[in-house]
Amino acid sequence: MLKMISNHGLAIVMSGLVLYFAVKFGNIYIENLKAKRGAKSHDELAALRHQVSTTIQTLLDRAILRTRGCRVYVFEFHNGSIGMGGLPFLKMSCIYEALGESVKSVARGRENMSMSLYSTLVESLYQHPFVILDVENRQPEIESSLGYETLIKWGVIVSVRIKITDINRRAIGFVGVDYTERPDDATLQNAISVMQDVAVEVGALLSVK
């Protein structure tokens, strides 16, 4: 009788140990699966972002040839640092750029720019299909909030800007093309048409970034 109890007791203990290790290592296996899925999702997201970036850059590289501009770029609106009132400062940064021959990049000098300093430009982008900035025909009283000083700094005579919207039609930035030599009317009209198409495509791509 004691021998039977002893045998059954040992069996119970062994069963308990088997169950314990099954649960323990089963949980480890599940966590490993979750980690692998997470890593896979991260890799897929990274691959998607790379594909989006590559596609946008290709669009700009083509656009600069089609518009005959010296510089084509994408600005994105984003939140900056937090102010004293707890509200974020809205900023904008140049995130993509394509350059003509012998043209210097200005992307690094156009990062985290306060949108409040360009309020007239931003408002104009919201209200109009496109905005043309003409340095030689500017209005001095609103020069500072349109960004003419930046254009003059980089030797730009004419710049075309077009708003970018996401799939929910929210403004998320703008595309632009700059000219260091005055374009004729046909070139300018063509540039507007090309950049309007680019704005639509870039908006859709940035929506899934």
N, C-alpha and C positions, 0 to 999 in steps of 0.2 A: 504494500500500500504506500509506504513512505517512498519507495523507489519510484512508483508511478507518479506521485505528487512531484517528486524531485525532477523526473523526466519532463512532466508537464510544465513545471516551473521554469525549467531551462528553455523549453520551447517557447514559453510566453516571453521570457527575457529576450531570446533571439529574435522573435517576431517584432518585439518592441524596438530593438536595435535596427532591424531591417527597415521598419517603418520610419524611424527617425532619420536614417541616412537617405532614404528615398525622398522624404520631404525636403531635407536640407539640400541635397544635391539637385533635386528637382527644381527648387527655387533658384539655385545658382544657374542652372541651365536656362530657365526662363529669363533671368536677368541678363544672361549672355546673349540670348536671342534679341531681347529688347535693345541691348547696346549695339548689336550688329545692325538691327533695323534703323536705329538712330543714326549710326555711322553711314549707312546706305542713304538715308534721307538727306543727311548733311552733304554727302558726296553728290547726290543728284541735284541738290539746290545749288551747290558750287558750280556744277557743270552747266546748269541753266543760266546762272548769272554770267558765266564766262561766255556762253553762247549769245546772250543778250548784248553784252559789251562788244563782242566781235561784230555782231550785226549792225549795231548803232554806228560803230566806227566805219564800217563799210559804207553805210548810207552817207556819212559825212564825206568820206573820200570821193564818192561819186558826185555828191552835191557840189563840192568845190570845183570840179571839172565842168559841171553843167551850168553853174552860175558865173564862172570866171571870176570868182571872188578871191581875195587874198587869204581869208580866214573864215572858216565855218565852225560853229560851236553849239553846244547844248548847255544851258543853264538850268539847274534844278533848285526849286524852292525847298527850304528845310528849316527846322527849328535850330536855333543856336543856343547860347547860354541863357540862364534864367536871370531875370531882372529882380530888382529889389521888391517889386510887388508880387513876385512869385510867378509871373507870366514869362513865357519864352520870347526871346527876341527872334523875329523871323529874319532869316538870312537866305542868301542864294550863292551858289558856287558853280563855276564852270567845271563840268564833269567830263566832257568830251570835246575834242578839238581836232580839226583837220587844217593843214597849212599849205599855202601855195609855195612856189619856189622862193627861196631866200627870205622867207617870212619867219619871224621869231615867234615862239610860243608865248602866250600871255596867260595861260591857264592858272599857273601858280600865283600870279598876282591878282587873280579874280576868284579867290576862295573866301567863304564866310563873309560876304559883303552884306551889310545891313540893308534890308529892303526899304527901311524908312528913309534912307538917303536917296533912294531912287523911286520915290512914291509916285511921281508923275509918269514915269516910264511904266511902272507896274499897273497903274490905273488905266493908262492908254492901251496896254496889252489886253486888259479885261474888256475894254469898250470897243476896240476896233479889230478888224480881221488881221491887220498888220500895222507896224509902226516903222516909218522911215526917219532916221536921224541924219540930217544934213548939216554938217559942221559949218559950212559957209553960209547957210541960211537959218541959223539957229536963233532962238529968242533968248536973249541974255537973262531975262527975269526968271526963266524956269530951267536954265542950263544945268544947275547943280543937281536937280532931281530927275533929270533925264539921262545923265551920264556922259555928257559931252566932254567933260574934262578927261575922262578915261580914253575916249576916242582920240582926242587931240594928242594925248600922251603917246599913243601908239601909232600916230600918223594916219589915222583913218579919216576919210572924207565923208563917206556915206555908209550907213549901216542899216540893214533891214532886220527887224525882229518880229517873230510870230509866236504866239502863245502855244504852249503844250498843255493838253488836258489828258487826264487818265480815262479809263473806261467808264468812270462815273461822271465824266465831264467836269471834273474839278481841275482848276489850274494848278499845275505842278512845276511850271518852268517856262522856258522859251528857247527857241532856236534862233540863230542869227547868222548873217553873212556880212562881212566887212569888205570895203573897197578902199584902197589907198590911192586909187586913181578914179576919177568920176566916171561911172558907167553911163552909156547912152540909154535912152528910154527903153529900147527893145531889150537890152541886157537886164535892166532893172525889173521890167515886167516879167521877164522869164525867171529871174531870181525869186521874185515873190511867189510865182506859181510853183517852182521847184521846192522852195522852203516850206510852203503850205503842205505839200505832200509829205515832206520829211517830218514836219511837226506831227502829223497824224500817225505816221509809222513809229516815231520815237515815243510818242505818248502811249501807244499800245504796248511797246516793248518795256518801257519803264513801269508800266502797271503790273507786270509779272516778275519784276526784278527781285 
